[in-house]
């Protein structure tokens, strides 16, 4: 198992690369969901305001 | 001919609903393929005869680089369609691509750098492949910067679309840079017409990761596209139904 984590002598380069890419994957999922949630909240707010005016 | 499905792709409510329904069909296969690719790439595939275990960076580096080019090309096509036929949904799709593309261009550049240090002896070299990929990052950032600098959405759409379309010349330059100039970066091992130059135990997990990242991009794009469409359709009646919880 420790051999697996050692990655020859490349542990730093390999694990930093994998960590970075999966960090970016997770961030993209979070950002995408957040931008949709924000647009939905904004649309609901606008509809509510219009509802009050009429 | 039933062209109606094609024309409906220009209709915001249709696209909003379709994007919502399609997302899980791409998101879940992406997850399964990523898990398989990780197992195959980190555990199952044998070490490289020259680079030992260090070559395993390829399983995240090459799919990220592929993603950066795929996203840019998609963005440029969507922008061109938006410019030519003045389709709002198309501009929305182009805008949705940019942050995804920029972040995976960073992933490709940094993982390449982390691979270059042990194999080439340097984190960075002004090599044609590296330089043109860096220019791709500036194109994404320029596109996003231009959009946020222009308040009027229609003007922002058209101006940024022009930048995206002009910048597409960089895509073939990146792809062929390793052939056109003698370069430090290795030539293509997979993305070429003849047989890939690696054994199947290495190749199959890599192909799984390419497919995984492609599906991931589509899923991310569909989610972001819904947000972009909602923002553009301020007054439309269909939104009332779409946003009711």
Interface residues (C-beta under 8 A of the other chain):
Chain A: X4 X7 X8 X9 X10 X13 X14 X16 X17 X18 X20 X21 X22 X24 X25 X27 X28 X29 X31 X32 X33 X35 X36 X38 X39 X40 X42 X43 X44 X46 X47
Chain B: X34 X42 X43 X47 X52 X53 X54 X56 X57 X60 X61 X64 X99 X100 X103 X104 X106 X107 X110 X111 X114 X115 X117 X118 X216 X220 X223 X224 X226 X227 X228 X230 X231 X234 X239 X240 X242 X243
